[in-house]
Amino acid sequence: MINKRLLIESVIFSLVVIVLWVLWQVLQGYLLTLRYVPDIANGYRTADVLESKVAFGVIYRPDWLSYVSGIGIFIVLAMVYYGIRTFIRRLVTKNQLR
């Protein structure tokens, strides 16, 4: 039988982990941007190479696989948390009965 309270706790845990991961990525990007110092003196040395390698009009469109993998990660996190908590609860219950 599925424990509804534990199931809701597992979903909340998965959401918190994913939100914390996204916040960590944002924080890393912010710190990298904050600490970036452009090299102006050597920046124009390779300007001719950069002009020939620039692609205009490229648009990133996520495909269905990225959505499915995100949902899959969420479900796997919830299942792992639920399984660990259920296992711990059974161990505690067995130890209390002895």
Backbone bond lengths (Angstrom), bond angles and torsions (degrees), N, CA, C in turn:
res aa  C-N    CA-C-N  psi(-1)  N-CA   C-N-CA  omega(-1)  CA-C   N-CA-C  phi
1 M - - - 1.445 - - 1.527 109.46 -
2 I 1.306 116.87 138.02 1.465 122.33 -176.63 1.529 109.48 -84.81
3 N 1.307 114.70 130.62 1.460 121.71 176.62 1.528 107.75 -83.53
4 K 1.340 117.71 112.55 1.460 121.52 -175.47 1.527 112.12 -65.10
5 R 1.316 116.51 -38.93 1.467 120.09 -179.82 1.525 110.31 -63.32
6 L 1.315 116.61 -43.57 1.455 121.40 179.25 1.527 111.49 -68.28
7 L 1.320 117.17 -34.76 1.459 121.30 177.27 1.528 110.58 -64.67
8 I 1.326 117.09 -44.93 1.465 121.20 177.63 1.526 110.46 -64.49
9 E 1.320 116.64 -39.78 1.461 120.98 177.12 1.528 111.06 -62.69
10 S 1.319 117.17 -38.01 1.468 121.66 178.44 1.527 111.20 -65.86
11 V 1.311 117.09 -41.87 1.464 121.17 178.43 1.528 110.09 -64.66
12 I 1.320 117.11 -43.98 1.465 120.90 178.98 1.526 110.35 -63.57
13 F 1.334 117.01 -41.72 1.464 120.77 177.75 1.528 110.87 -59.91
14 S 1.327 117.14 -44.22 1.465 120.83 179.70 1.524 110.98 -62.75
15 L 1.316 116.58 -43.55 1.460 120.13 178.46 1.525 111.48 -62.47
16 V 1.331 117.08 -42.21 1.464 120.63 179.60 1.521 110.83 -63.55
17 V 1.333 117.45 -42.73 1.465 120.60 179.51 1.525 110.53 -62.40
18 I 1.321 117.57 -43.99 1.460 120.89 -178.98 1.525 110.96 -66.83
19 V 1.334 117.67 -41.55 1.467 120.88 178.42 1.523 110.45 -64.57
20 L 1.327 117.49 -42.39 1.468 120.24 178.11 1.524 111.27 -63.43
21 W 1.331 117.50 -37.90 1.458 120.78 177.67 1.529 110.82 -63.63
22 V 1.322 117.02 -44.07 1.470 120.74 179.18 1.527 109.87 -64.30
23 L 1.329 117.60 -43.40 1.464 120.68 178.38 1.524 111.38 -62.66
24 W 1.327 117.80 -37.17 1.454 121.41 177.33 1.531 110.22 -64.11
25 Q 1.324 117.69 -41.42 1.460 120.90 178.24 1.527 110.90 -63.95
26 V 1.323 116.93 -41.01 1.467 121.22 178.74 1.527 110.01 -65.00
27 L 1.330 117.07 -43.21 1.458 120.97 179.49 1.528 111.28 -63.33
28 Q 1.321 117.52 -41.96 1.463 120.60 177.17 1.530 111.04 -62.02
29 G 1.312 117.27 -43.72 1.469 120.66 177.87 1.512 111.76 -62.65
30 Y 1.324 116.25 -40.47 1.463 120.57 178.57 1.527 110.96 -63.39
31 L 1.342 116.34 -45.36 1.464 119.58 -179.14 1.527 111.63 -67.07
32 L 1.326 117.80 -39.14 1.458 120.25 176.72 1.527 111.21 -63.67
33 T 1.324 117.17 -40.24 1.455 121.08 178.04 1.521 111.00 -67.55
34 L 1.310 116.14 -38.95 1.459 121.07 -179.20 1.524 111.63 -65.96
35 R 1.317 117.44 -37.39 1.459 121.94 -176.09 1.527 113.83 -91.10
36 Y 1.321 117.95 -3.79 1.460 120.83 -177.73 1.519 110.25 -71.84
37 V 1.323 115.64 128.80 1.465 121.95 175.73 1.531 106.71 -122.45
38 P 1.339 117.13 113.45 1.462 118.68 -178.42 1.526 111.14 -70.17
39 D 1.306 115.42 146.83 1.458 121.72 177.77 1.525 107.68 -95.80
40 I 1.314 115.92 91.03 1.460 121.00 -174.50 1.519 111.48 -69.44
41 A 1.337 117.37 -37.92 1.466 120.44 -176.51 1.524 111.56 -62.61
42 N 1.303 118.05 -41.72 1.463 120.85 -178.16 1.526 112.92 -98.38
43 G 1.287 117.95 1.62 1.454 121.37 -176.77 1.508 114.25 -68.66
44 Y 1.321 118.06 -32.79 1.458 121.15 -177.41 1.519 112.83 -88.35
45 R 1.303 117.56 -5.01 1.451 120.74 -179.88 1.532 111.49 -66.73
46 T 1.325 117.62 -33.23 1.464 121.59 -177.17 1.526 111.96 -111.14
47 A 1.320 117.45 24.80 1.466 120.30 -178.08 1.519 112.07 -64.87
48 D 1.313 118.29 -34.16 1.456 120.11 -179.51 1.525 111.74 -68.12
49 V 1.326 118.19 -33.80 1.456 122.19 178.08 1.524 109.77 -70.37
50 L 1.309 116.70 -39.87 1.463 120.11 -178.99 1.525 112.12 -64.82
51 E 1.328 116.98 -38.58 1.455 119.88 -178.53 1.527 111.96 -63.26
52 S 1.299 118.07 -34.22 1.453 120.02 -178.00 1.530 112.69 -81.71
53 K 1.338 117.95 -12.69 1.451 120.54 -177.12 1.523 113.88 -106.78
54 V 1.307 118.05 3.03 1.461 120.72 -177.49 1.527 109.22 -82.02
55 A 1.312 116.21 132.33 1.463 121.42 177.68 1.527 108.44 -108.68
56 F 1.312 116.65 124.28 1.452 121.45 -179.50 1.525 109.96 -99.98
57 G 1.310 116.49 145.06 1.445 121.47 175.00 1.514 115.47 82.54
58 V 1.324 118.19 17.21 1.456 120.37 179.42 1.524 108.57 -84.99
59 I 1.311 115.85 125.30 1.465 121.55 179.84 1.518 107.99 -121.33
60 Y 1.316 115.66 129.11 1.456 119.66 177.74 1.515 109.01 -86.08
61 R 1.291 116.05 123.22 1.462 121.69 176.04 1.522 108.18 -123.51
62 P 1.314 116.35 112.90 1.472 117.63 -179.84 1.530 110.93 -65.31
63 D 1.298 115.10 138.93 1.454 119.41 179.54 1.526 109.55 -93.11
64 W 1.289 116.50 -179.22 1.462 121.98 -175.77 1.520 111.45 -66.06
65 L 1.337 117.77 -26.39 1.453 121.53 -177.95 1.531 111.66 -66.26
66 S 1.330 117.32 -35.76 1.458 119.40 178.64 1.533 110.67 -68.09
67 Y 1.307 117.70 -36.72 1.466 120.30 177.21 1.527 111.22 -68.19
68 V 1.319 115.44 -42.98 1.462 119.80 -179.50 1.526 110.94 -65.36
69 S 1.326 117.38 -39.69 1.462 119.65 179.25 1.521 110.90 -67.62
70 G 1.317 118.58 -36.84 1.463 121.07 176.56 1.518 112.12 -64.36
71 I 1.304 116.65 -44.49 1.464 120.93 177.70 1.528 110.20 -66.35
72 G 1.328 116.34 -38.17 1.464 120.39 178.37 1.518 112.08 -63.37
73 I 1.321 117.04 -42.59 1.470 120.58 177.42 1.518 110.46 -61.77
74 F 1.319 116.89 -42.12 1.461 121.31 178.38 1.527 110.80 -60.43
75 I 1.326 117.14 -46.16 1.461 120.99 -178.46 1.526 111.04 -67.05
76 V 1.319 117.14 -41.61 1.468 120.22 179.75 1.523 110.73 -64.12
77 L 1.329 117.68 -42.21 1.466 120.31 177.09 1.525 111.28 -59.93
78 A 1.321 116.30 -44.70 1.462 119.73 179.58 1.525 111.04 -64.18
79 M 1.330 117.58 -41.36 1.467 120.52 -179.69 1.523 111.60 -66.14
80 V 1.321 116.99 -41.71 1.461 120.24 179.87 1.529 110.33 -64.49
81 Y 1.319 117.03 -44.79 1.459 120.35 179.32 1.531 110.70 -62.90
82 Y 1.326 116.59 -44.17 1.464 121.22 179.41 1.531 110.58 -61.73
83 G 1.332 116.59 -44.16 1.457 120.54 -179.90 1.517 112.65 -63.98
84 I 1.324 116.79 -43.45 1.464 120.30 179.21 1.516 111.01 -64.29
85 R 1.321 116.79 -44.66 1.464 119.65 179.97 1.529 112.03 -65.02
86 T 1.322 117.54 -39.31 1.462 121.05 177.98 1.526 110.43 -65.43
87 F 1.325 116.98 -42.53 1.458 121.33 178.20 1.525 111.22 -61.86
88 I 1.320 117.44 -44.69 1.470 121.32 179.02 1.524 110.62 -64.17
89 R 1.318 116.70 -40.72 1.467 119.94 179.80 1.524 110.80 -63.59
90 R 1.335 117.36 -40.09 1.469 120.20 178.65 1.523 111.40 -66.77
91 L 1.333 117.22 -39.48 1.461 120.32 177.65 1.524 111.48 -63.58
92 V 1.316 116.79 -42.77 1.467 120.84 179.32 1.521 110.46 -64.91
93 T 1.327 116.97 -40.92 1.455 120.89 179.79 1.538 111.02 -64.99
94 K 1.336 116.99 -41.31 1.465 120.37 178.64 1.524 111.07 -64.97
95 N 1.342 117.17 -40.60 1.455 120.86 -179.01 1.535 111.57 -69.11
96 Q 1.314 118.14 -31.25 1.453 120.75 178.63 1.516 111.65 -73.72
97 L 1.328 117.33 -27.99 1.471 120.71 -179.63 1.527 111.34 -76.63
98 R 1.292 119.60 -21.76 1.469 122.47 -178.11 1.468 111.70 -76.97
